[in-house]
Amino acid sequence: MLCVLLWWLPAGCLSSKSPSAEPITRLQPLLGTFVSITVYAEPIKAQTAINAAFSEFRAVDRLLSIHREDSDLAKTNNGLEISAELQPVLKQALSIARETEGAFDPTIRPLAELWGFIKKEGYRLPTDAELRNVLPLVDYRKVELKDNILIKGKAGMSIDSGGFGKGYAVDRAISVLERHGIRHAMVKAGGDTRVIGLPPGQDHWKILIEDPRKLGRRALIKLRHGALSTSGNYENFFEIDGRHYGHLLDPRTGYPIQGIGSCTATAATCMESDAYATAASVLGVTRSQQLLGSKAGFRFVMFPEADPQGPLRVVETDRFPSSD
């Protein structure tokens, strides 16, 4: 899930007397991706706020990482008590799963591990028998938060934060920036972005969405508020006999989705847009609109069925911001 952000200002908007007119941007490798934070504020205030925002990403790693045994989520998956900090996050993740009819399913981990997508190594095409054994472990309806414990309907079930963790971290970083008095900022973690306010002299932030074929044909999105996330099958994937298998899995079938190069979702929060982008990739255009169209916008980049190498087809829903 990758997107690239640009911003530029008319020369008349820059002034040595107005330090907030110049953006201050810092970049750090966190959560398995690059996190960038841009703010418009007086330099000392900006740096203090940015430091606090980066600390939130490290805190979320301790909370939600599935790659470290000491994270709160890892302990919960192993049967230990759910921490007070983790409980509302899991509740929201399961709520979004219900909202999307399981197209976004935080219990997807056993399936992703089977295909090799968790560690991004050891990719393999599962047998039908393996899929039949693992699919019963993927069902958000079979887990419950009760008495501070994750109750699992079947042994081997596990929560994966991959579909919502980065978005949640972005939301926390934005909240910290606001508590430090920042009013105009952008936080981006890989393909997950959220903004507050606007760049001086501009009426939107300019975000470039990756071309699924990586031929440099990025789309420019004009984001004015809220969050935007992109899910795509062009980063974490493998090929066998010329067939492409990407990491976006359909929880209903156990197989990677086909035909959709990427899906970008906009929503009020980044945790929502992160999960919605995954769900919409599974649901497709029509069902996504029916379930989520009142609160989210979508941009689908689709491969032609008759000729996978033919021109890409773009479908944007009514609530999706204008693009060029």
Wavefront OBJ file of the C-alpha trace (Angstrom):
o trace
v 0.000 0.000 0.000
v 1.975 2.954 -1.219
v 1.242 6.548 -2.165
v 3.518 9.528 -2.720
v 2.694 13.016 -1.521
v 3.690 16.317 -3.059
v 2.876 19.857 -2.089
v 3.807 23.193 -3.567
v 2.885 26.761 -2.792
v 2.627 29.904 -4.909
v 5.631 32.168 -4.360
v 3.372 34.872 -2.950
v 2.322 32.609 -0.094
v 5.861 32.324 1.297
v 7.120 34.960 3.670
v 10.115 35.175 6.007
v 7.795 36.927 8.472
v 5.455 33.930 8.575
v 7.332 30.765 9.647
v 4.174 28.693 9.412
v 4.071 29.271 5.639
v 7.038 26.910 5.217
v 6.302 23.217 5.815
v 8.452 21.265 8.224
v 8.687 17.606 7.229
v 10.424 14.693 8.905
v 10.649 11.049 7.838
v 11.317 7.912 9.902
v 11.159 4.161 9.201
v 8.418 2.804 11.461
v 5.806 0.023 11.353
v 7.564 -1.617 8.420
v 7.204 1.436 6.190
v 8.297 5.059 5.970
v 6.324 7.514 8.066
v 6.369 11.192 7.109
v 4.951 14.034 9.165
v 4.483 17.511 7.710
v 3.319 20.475 9.753
v 2.936 24.205 9.231
v 3.931 25.907 12.472
v 6.703 27.860 14.187
v 9.819 25.609 14.060
v 10.275 24.858 17.767
v 6.557 24.149 18.226
v 6.556 22.016 15.080
v 9.559 19.911 16.113
v 8.148 19.261 19.586
v 4.822 18.158 18.107
v 6.481 15.968 15.482
v 8.608 14.233 18.129
v 5.446 13.451 20.080
v 3.700 12.153 16.954
v 6.558 9.798 16.102
v 6.410 8.511 19.678
v 2.797 7.503 19.025
v 3.913 5.278 16.150
v 6.389 3.526 18.421
v 3.663 3.106 21.031
v 1.345 1.558 18.437
v 4.104 -0.852 17.432
v 4.298 -2.009 21.056
v 0.511 -2.276 21.094
v -0.354 -3.922 17.759
v 2.701 -5.519 16.152
v 2.273 -9.158 15.178
v 6.018 -9.399 14.580
v 7.047 -8.993 18.227
v 6.096 -11.372 21.022
v 5.878 -8.637 23.650
v 3.173 -6.552 21.950
v -0.209 -6.288 23.613
v -1.822 -7.905 20.586
v 0.596 -10.840 20.598
v -0.172 -11.438 24.278
v -3.897 -11.261 23.576
v -3.587 -13.735 20.709
v -1.778 -16.056 23.137
v -4.669 -15.985 25.593
v -3.531 -13.298 28.019
v -5.698 -10.460 29.257
v -6.545 -7.680 26.808
v -4.953 -4.432 27.922
v -7.131 -1.383 28.547
v -5.391 0.383 25.651
v -6.018 -2.456 23.216
v -9.679 -3.119 24.001
v -11.228 -0.132 22.143
v -9.016 -0.788 19.107
v -10.152 -4.399 18.818
v -13.758 -3.384 19.383
v -13.566 -0.930 16.498
v -11.841 -3.457 14.236
v -14.583 -6.012 14.872
v -17.231 -3.321 14.384
v -15.807 -2.494 10.950
v -15.769 -6.220 10.150
v -19.498 -6.371 10.874
v -20.101 -3.189 8.892
v -18.349 -4.661 5.841
v -19.968 -8.092 6.230
v -16.551 -9.621 6.829
v -14.902 -8.321 3.659
v -12.505 -6.727 6.115
v -11.779 -9.453 8.636
v -9.127 -8.959 11.337
v -8.978 -12.745 11.865
v -7.358 -13.158 8.423
v -3.922 -13.944 9.878
v -3.929 -17.789 9.626
v -4.813 -17.489 5.950
v -2.177 -14.824 5.261
v 0.423 -16.975 7.005
v -0.540 -19.973 4.876
v 0.199 -18.012 1.700
v 3.422 -16.517 3.103
v 2.190 -12.924 3.059
v 2.811 -12.167 6.759
v 6.600 -12.452 6.604
v 6.737 -11.589 2.887
v 8.872 -14.661 2.294
v 8.240 -18.334 1.739
v 5.394 -17.554 -0.648
v 3.487 -20.637 -1.700
v 0.299 -21.757 -3.418
v -1.729 -23.689 -0.817
v -3.426 -26.938 -1.682
v -7.210 -27.203 -1.601
v -6.929 -29.371 1.512
v -4.825 -26.755 3.297
v -7.333 -24.047 2.463
v -10.212 -26.186 3.740
v -8.360 -26.633 7.028
v -7.504 -22.950 7.486
v -10.650 -21.191 6.250
v -12.691 -22.118 9.375
v -10.137 -20.114 11.404
v -10.999 -16.924 9.515
v -14.319 -15.542 10.737
v -14.713 -12.406 12.844
v -18.045 -13.782 14.106
v -16.215 -16.556 15.955
v -14.228 -14.256 18.249
v -15.528 -12.253 21.188
v -14.082 -9.838 23.706
v -15.342 -11.065 27.061
v -14.059 -10.411 30.574
v -10.894 -8.844 29.118
v -10.077 -12.018 27.180
v -10.277 -12.768 23.455
v -12.629 -15.743 23.241
v -11.905 -17.810 20.117
v -14.436 -20.084 18.526
v -11.656 -22.353 17.271
v -8.124 -23.042 18.392
v -5.620 -21.371 16.089
v -7.630 -18.205 15.445
v -5.624 -14.997 15.600
v -6.087 -11.246 15.125
v -3.981 -9.551 12.429
v -3.514 -5.777 12.676
v -2.278 -5.498 9.082
v -5.570 -4.147 7.768
v -6.004 -1.397 10.345
v -2.829 -0.881 12.401
v -1.112 1.771 10.305
v -4.347 3.698 9.921
v -4.884 3.623 13.673
v -1.325 4.870 14.226
v -1.886 7.768 11.826
v -5.034 8.751 13.743
v -3.139 8.729 17.035
v -0.365 10.857 15.561
v -2.893 13.406 14.279
v -4.530 13.570 17.714
v -1.169 14.285 19.352
v -0.384 17.015 16.831
v -3.712 18.656 17.618
v -3.035 18.454 21.356
v 0.218 20.315 20.691
v -1.678 23.104 18.987
v -0.952 22.098 15.382
v -3.785 23.056 13.041
v -2.337 22.311 9.584
v -0.603 18.969 9.108
v -0.319 15.748 7.150
v 0.724 12.341 8.477
v 1.495 9.512 6.085
v 2.458 5.893 6.795
v 2.945 4.027 3.530
v -0.413 4.144 1.779
v -2.299 5.601 4.749
v -2.667 9.382 4.995
v -4.644 11.817 7.116
v -4.681 15.604 7.018
v -5.899 18.453 9.214
v -6.262 22.013 8.008
v -4.767 23.050 4.669
v -1.405 24.220 3.338
v -1.239 28.045 3.425
v -2.783 29.563 0.299
v -4.155 26.221 -0.923
v -7.602 24.642 -0.796
v -6.389 21.019 -0.784
v -3.448 18.705 -0.231
v -1.983 17.042 -3.319
v -1.453 13.287 -3.071
v -0.123 10.999 -5.771
v -1.500 7.451 -5.877
v 0.769 4.736 -7.228
v 0.116 3.243 -10.645
v -0.635 -0.495 -10.106
v 1.606 -1.298 -13.067
v 4.314 1.045 -11.773
v 4.777 2.762 -15.111
v 4.860 6.231 -13.576
v 1.212 7.044 -14.340
v 0.319 8.168 -10.842
v -3.028 9.808 -10.139
v -3.180 13.172 -8.391
v -5.806 13.271 -5.641
v -6.965 16.558 -4.105
v -7.641 15.769 -0.453
v -9.266 18.553 1.563
v -9.953 16.813 4.843
v -10.002 13.459 6.571
v -8.102 10.343 5.594
v -7.157 8.381 2.504
v -5.787 4.835 2.192
v -4.776 2.707 -0.768
v -4.714 -1.091 -0.932
v -3.059 -2.738 -3.883
v -1.710 -6.087 -4.999
v 1.446 -4.630 -6.547
v 3.825 -4.705 -3.545
v 3.389 -7.951 -1.572
v 2.845 -10.646 -4.206
v 4.366 -13.583 -6.055
v 3.858 -15.253 -9.433
v 3.570 -18.905 -10.416
v 3.276 -20.000 -14.066
v 2.619 -16.405 -15.069
v -0.292 -15.961 -12.643
v -0.199 -13.109 -10.147
v -1.067 -13.793 -6.480
v -1.338 -10.688 -4.294
v -1.686 -10.288 -0.537
v -5.275 -8.992 -0.615
v -7.176 -12.152 0.290
v -10.885 -12.821 0.045
v -11.852 -14.225 3.475
v -14.745 -16.080 1.876
v -12.692 -18.120 -0.601
v -9.172 -17.992 0.825
v -7.761 -16.843 -2.516
v -6.253 -13.485 -3.528
v -8.683 -11.120 -5.188
v -8.430 -10.766 -8.964
v -9.181 -7.961 -11.388
v -8.573 -5.002 -9.049
v -5.166 -3.366 -9.252
v -5.795 -1.018 -6.354
v -8.537 0.559 -4.306
v -8.284 3.931 -2.587
v -10.768 4.819 0.138
v -11.457 8.105 1.878
v -13.094 8.359 5.295
v -13.210 10.507 8.408
v -10.467 8.525 10.166
v -7.485 6.644 8.839
v -8.328 3.440 10.671
v -11.607 3.459 8.754
v -10.081 4.312 5.378
v -7.395 1.635 5.906
v -9.968 -1.084 6.603
v -12.430 0.185 3.988
v -9.798 0.039 1.226
v -9.228 -3.623 2.025
v -12.948 -4.373 2.272
v -13.808 -2.612 -0.978
v -11.119 -4.576 -2.809
v -12.988 -7.720 -1.784
v -16.526 -6.377 -2.251
v -16.077 -4.652 -5.613
v -17.640 -1.388 -6.779
v -21.373 -2.053 -6.417
v -21.406 -3.761 -3.029
v -18.924 -1.262 -1.558
v -21.249 1.562 -2.522
v -24.245 -0.217 -1.034
v -22.574 -0.885 2.316
v -20.258 2.105 2.733
v -21.167 4.713 0.147
v -22.837 7.035 2.668
v -19.609 7.599 4.607
v -16.705 6.716 2.314
v -15.465 7.473 -1.180
v -13.694 4.962 -3.417
v -11.403 4.926 -6.420
v -10.948 1.541 -8.096
v -8.253 0.814 -10.657
v -9.309 -2.313 -12.486
v -7.653 -4.638 -14.970
v -9.690 -5.498 -18.091
v -11.028 -9.037 -17.917
v -10.478 -9.889 -21.564
v -6.913 -8.541 -21.735
v -4.985 -8.184 -18.447
v -2.387 -6.107 -20.285
v -4.975 -3.763 -21.770
v -5.834 -0.245 -20.552
v -6.687 0.088 -16.870
v -10.232 1.113 -16.013
v -10.810 3.686 -13.275
v -14.084 3.886 -11.357
v -14.650 6.672 -8.803
v -17.663 6.938 -6.529
v -19.562 10.135 -5.729
v -17.858 10.857 -2.409
v -14.333 10.410 -3.726
v -12.389 13.718 -3.987
v -11.551 15.100 -7.416
v -8.495 13.698 -9.141
v -6.412 14.550 -12.196
l 1 2 3 4 5 6 7 8 9 10 11 12 13 14 15 16 17 18 19 20 21 22 23 24 25 26 27 28 29 30 31 32 33 34 35 36 37 38 39 40 41 42 43 44 45 46 47 48 49 50 51 52 53 54 55 56 57 58 59 60 61 62 63 64 65 66 67 68 69 70 71 72 73 74 75 76 77 78 79 80 81 82 83 84 85 86 87 88 89 90 91 92 93 94 95 96 97 98 99 100 101 102 103 104 105 106 107 108 109 110 111 112 113 114 115 116 117 118 119 120 121 122 123 124 125 126 127 128 129 130 131 132 133 134 135 136 137 138 139 140 141 142 143 144 145 146 147 148 149 150 151 152 153 154 155 156 157 158 159 160 161 162 163 164 165 166 167 168 169 170 171 172 173 174 175 176 177 178 179 180 181 182 183 184 185 186 187 188 189 190 191 192 193 194 195 196 197 198 199 200 201 202 203 204 205 206 207 208 209 210 211 212 213 214 215 216 217 218 219 220 221 222 223 224 225 226 227 228 229 230 231 232 233 234 235 236 237 238 239 240 241 242 243 244 245 246 247 248 249 250 251 252 253 254 255 256 257 258 259 260 261 262 263 264 265 266 267 268 269 270 271 272 273 274 275 276 277 278 279 280 281 282 283 284 285 286 287 288 289 290 291 292 293 294 295 296 297 298 299 300 301 302 303 304 305 306 307 308 309 310 311 312 313 314 315 316 317 318 319 320 321 322 323 324
